[in-house]
Amino acid sequence: MTPSMGLLGKRRFLPLFATQFLGAFNDNLFKQAMILFATYSIYSDPKKEAAFNAIATGLFILPFFLLSALSGQLADSYDKARIVRTVKTAEMGIMLVGAAGLILASVPLMLTAVLAMGVHSTFFGPIKYAILPQHLHEDEVLGGTGLVEAGTYIAILGGTILAGLIDAKLTAIMVLAVAGVGWWTAREIPAAPPPGERPAIDHHVVRASVRLVSATLHIPRLFLAILSISFFWMIGSVLIVQFPPLVKNIFTADQQVASLFLAIFSVGVAIGSVLINRLLAGRVSARYAPASVIAMGGFVLLMANAARTWAPSTDGTYFTLAEFVRHPGAPLVSVALLGVAVTGGMFVVPLYAFLTTTVEKDHTARTVAANNIVNSGAMVIGAVMAIGMASLGVTVINTLASVAVLCVGAAALSWRLHRACGAHC
């Protein structure tokens, strides 16, 4: 088996990895800058802050729900590398709108850019996984998937940290520059023409979505894998919506601490992505998934308990990053958050690799697209749950505690997947 890190020296992997890395960095630099601006400069009501974050999340997710079927069909019908280049060209225009929103402090322009970024990610998403079995050897797919996931979350880390350190004008310049570099790396991705016959494309998005999901979910193992991944993203949706209000209103800390939270989360998922590949020695298996997500639920409860016992600021000001780090409760909060992320990465990476190696290569993009449709629905449910609980007066701490219940559901599904696969999974 080729060592995973060795793939970074190969043209059949590195340009795709770099393109995905830069896209994830840019997405999160912009989104985090926008969310911090809204949370700390526009709103002063925890309910409104949670609602705004949920709306932004919902706008980003909506295209996945509506357009994933079309994107999967296109990716299985045309050269995937060519589609990536088209998508990356569009990213430069999207970031131009987003940059204008940041400079003009225009919430409508920023939200328009978020929606367009969702469209961009919808068409790129199936390709970044479906192209791996086409360019990599069978024993490299899990390692490649883990590197893509790890790189994605390291990019999220970079974008998240930078968003809390630079002003809106510099952010606007950065997102335009990074989009340009991503366009260049995309041009280096080797050709990936459809391996089979080109299927007819159904442009009716609703009908195509229903058909795609129905055709995929009737396969028991795919059904269990997709539902398990969807539970993970539902959990993630609730957590991400809660992070800025949690930092501001419970930990009484400033926006740099909010960036730190997302940074720790990103590093943790990257660690988990690499660690699970080492544990499984490159073999695609759901063996560790149930234990991983149960541990994730335990760390969520630990974080909720840390929040419940936190001593907030008493002088009406926010803790700075330095003050937060010196707070006696900070180590427990950090360990809990890192644990949530590491175990989450260990849970989800093998399931993505399973999706791309279980089906024929000319169906991988459509399988990933079907997964994205179901995942987006689960994320919307998670965001709606977060909004609903906030409107009913459920505290952020109790909302965190409720996430542990979702982890139990994910564990049950992944255990059924492991049992269904037997010795092969």
N, C-alpha and C positions, 0 to 999 in steps of 0.2 A: 504494500500500500504506500502511495506517495504521501509523505508527511504533509499535513494540512498547510503549514506555513510555506512549503515549497510551491504551492499553487500560485502564490503571489509573484513568483518569478516567471510565470508562464502567460503568454499573450492570450491563450484561450480562456484565461480567468481574470487577469489583472485589470484590463480596461473596463470590464463589467463591474468588478469590485469597486474601482475608482469612481465610476459613473454613479453607482448606487450610493457610495459614501458621500460624494459631493451633493447629490440630491437630498439625502437625508439631513446633511448638515444645513443646507440652505432652507429646507422646509422648517426645521426647528429653530434656526436663528430667527427667521421671520415670525413664526407663530409665537415663540416665547417672548420676543420683543413686543408683539401686539398684546399678548395676554398680561404681561407685566404692566404695560401702559394702562390697560383698562382697569386692572385690579388696584393699582396704586395711585392712579391719576384721575380716573373718571368716577369710579364707584366707591362708596363707603358703606355698603350694605352687604353682608355675607350672602344673603339670598340672591341679590342682583349679580354679585361676583360669580357665584356658582352657575347662575342662569346664563351669563355671558359666555363663560367657559364652555358650557354645554352646547350653546348655540354655535359657537365656533367649531367645536368638535363635530356637531351634527352636520354643518355645512361641508366640512372636509370629508365626512363619511358618505354623504348622500350620493355622490357620483359612483362610489363603489357599488351601492345598492342598485343604481339604475343602469350603469354602463359596463359592469364587469362581464356580462355575457357577450357583449359586442367585442370587448377588448380581448377576451379569451379566444373567440372565433378568429379575429384578425391575427393574433399571435400564432395560431396553429395553421393559418392559411398563407401567411407572407413571411418574408425574411425578418426574423426577430430583431436582428441588428439594425436593419433599415428602419423599423418602427421606433426603436430606441432613439435613433438620430432625429427622427421627426418630432418625437416627444420632447427631446432636449432643446430643439429649436423653439418649440412653443414655450418652454420654461423661461426663456429670456424675455418674452413678451409678458408672461405672467408676473415675473419679478419686477418688471417696469411698472406695472400697476401697483404692486405691493409697495415698491419704493416710494411711489407718489403718495400712497396712503400714509406711510410713516412720516414723510416730510411735511405733508399738509395736515397731519393729525386727523385724517378722515377715516372714521370707523367704517362707513359704507365701502370705501375703496379697499380697506384692509380685508373686510369680510369677503368682498368680491374676489380678491386674490386668493384667500383661503379656499373658496369654492373651486376656483380654477386649478389650484394646486391639487385638490382632491381629484379632479378630472385627469390631471397629469399623472398622478400616482396610480389611478385606476388602470390606465393603459400601460404603465411601466411595470406595475406589480406582478402580473402573471408571467411576464418575460423574465424577470430577475431570478425566478425559481425554475421556470420551464426550460430555460436555456442551459441550465447546469447539466442535466443528464445528456444533453446534446453535445456539449463541449468537454465534459469530464468523463473519466472512466467510472465504472460502477462502484469501485471501492473508494472513489474520491468524492462522491456526491454528498455524503454526510459531512465530511470535512469542509467541502465548499459551502454547503448550506450554513454550517456553523460559523465560517469566516464571514459570510455575507451578513448574518445576524449580528455577530460580534462587531463587525465594522459599522453596521447601521447604528448600533447603540453607542459606539465610540463617537460617531459623527453627531448623534443626538447630544452626547455629552459636550462636544465642542461647541455646537450651535447654542445649546442651553446656557453654558457658562458665558460665552461671548455676548449673548443678548443682555445679560445682567451687568455687563461691564462697559458697553459702548452706547453712545447716544443714537437717536433715531436717524440722523443724517448719515452718520458713519455706517449704521446698519443698512441703510438704503444702498450705499455704494457697495458694501460687501456682498449683498445678495445678488446684485447685478454682475459683479466680478466672478463670483462662484458659479453662477449659471453659465457664464461664458466658458469657464474652464471645463465644466461638465459637458458642454456641447462638444468641446475638443476631444475629451477622453472617449465619448460615445462613438466618435468616428474611427476609433482604433479597435472596436469590438469586431472579432472575426464574423464573417457571414454565418447565418444560422437559418438556412432555408427550411421549409416544412419537410419533415422526413417522409411523409406519406402523401396521398392524394389530397389536393386542396378541396376542403368541404365547401358547400354552398353556405353563404352567410345570410343569416336572418337579421335584418335591420330593425325589426319590431322589438324594442328593448324589453317590454314586459313579457311578451310571448317567449322570446329567446331566453330570458332569465328563468322563467318557469320551466321551460324544457331542459335547460342546462342543469338546474338544481335537481329536477326529477330524475334525469338520466344519470346523475352522479350519486345521489343519496340512496338509490335503490341497491347499491353495492354495500353490503353490511360493514365491511372494514373501513371503506371511505366515509360512510355515514358516521361511524363512531369517531374517526379521526377528525373530521370536520367539526362535529359537535364539541369535541374536547378542545380544539383550538378556539372555537367560538366562545366557550366558557372562559377561556383565558383572556380573550379580548374584552369580554363583558366585564370581567374583574378589572382589567387594565383601564377600561373606560371610566369606571367609577372612581378608581384611584387618581387618575390624571385630572379629572374634573375637581376632585377634592383638594389636590395639593396646594394650589395658591391660597384658597381660603383657610386651609389648615395652617399654613405657615403664617399668614397674616393675623388670623383671629385667635388661634389656639397657642401657637408658639410666639406670637407677637413679635415677629421678625420681619426684616425688610426684604426687598426683592432679590438681593444677592443670595439670601438664604433660600428663597424659592428656587432660584437657579441651582443652588447646591443640592437641593432635594432631587431635582430631575437629573442632575449630574450623577449623584450616587446611584440612582435607579438605572441609569444608562450603563454605568460601569458594571453594575451587578449583573445585568442581563448579558453583557459581553462576556463576563467571567463564566457565567453559567453555560453560555453557548459553547465555549471552548472546553470547559470541564466535562460536559456530557459526551463530547466527541472522544475525549480521552478514556472515559469510563467504558464507553461502548466499543472502543477500538475501531471506529469507522463503520460498525455494523448498524444498520437501520433497525431500531427496536424501541418499543414502548415500555420496556422492562422497568425503567426507573421513573416513568411518568407519574403513576399514582402516588408514590412516596414523595416525589418532588413537590406536587401541588398540595399535598397535605402539610408538608413542611412550610410551604408558602402561606397557607392559612394560619399556621402557628405564628409565623413572623408578623402577619397582619395584626393578629390579636396582641402581640407584644408591642407593636407600634401604637395601637389604640390605647393600651395600658400606659405606655410612656407619655402619650398625649394627655391622658386623664390625670396623671400625677405631675404634670409640668407646672413649674412656677412661672407665671407670665410676668411681663414687664409691669411695673407698678407706677411709673411716672408718666404714662401716656405716650411714650416714644417707642419705636420699634428697636429690637435688638439688631445691632449690626452683625455682619458675618463673624467678626472677631469676638464679639460678646456672646454670640450663639455658641461658638466653638468652646468657649470657656464655661458655659453653663453646665452645672453638674448633671443635668438630664440629657445633654447632647450625645454622649457616647451610646446610651441605650437606644435613642432615636435612630442614630446612624447605623448601628448594628442591625436593628430591626428592618430598616428600609433596605439596607444592602442584602439582608437575608431574603426579603420578599423578591428582590430582583434576581438574585443568583438562582434561586429555586424556580422562579418563573422561566428563566432562560433554559434551565435543564429540562423543564416540562415541555416547552413548545417546539424547540429546534428539531428533535427527532420526529415529531409529528409532521412538520413541514417536509422533511426529507422523505417520510413515508408517502406523502401525497404524490411526490414527483417520481418515485421509483416503483410504485404499485401499478401504474397504468402505462399503456403504450406511449412512446415518445411523441407521437402525433396527437395525443390527447392531453398532454401535461398542462398546457396553458389553459385549456378549458376546465380542467380539474381544479387548478389554482383559482381560476375565475369563479367557479361555483363556490369554492371555499370562501373567497372574498365577499361574495354576495351574502352568504350566511353569517360570516364574521361581522359584516357591516350592520346587518340586522341586530346581531347580539350587542354590538357597541352602541347602537341607538337605544336599545333596551336599557343598557347600563347607564347611558347619559340621562335617559328619562327617569330611571330609578333615582339617580342622584338628585335631579331637579325635584321629583315628587317628594322625596324624603325631606329635602330642604324646605319645601313649601309647607309640609306638614309639621315642621318644627323639629324634625329629627336632627340631632346634633351631628357635627362632622365625626366626632368620636364614635358615636353609635352607628353611623353609616359605615365607618371602617370595620367595625365589629361584624356587621352584616355580610361583609365580603367573605368572611371565613366560611359562611354557609355555601356560597358559590364554589369555593374551593373543594368542598366535600362532593358536590355534584360533578365537578371536573374529574376528581379522583375516581369516582364510580365509573364514569364513561371510559376513562383511559385504562382502567383495570379490565373492563369488558373488551376493549380493543386488544390488550395484551393477551387475554384468554382466547379471543377469536383468532389471533394470528398464530397461537401456539408456539412452536419452536422457531417459526419464521419471523417472529416479531417480539 
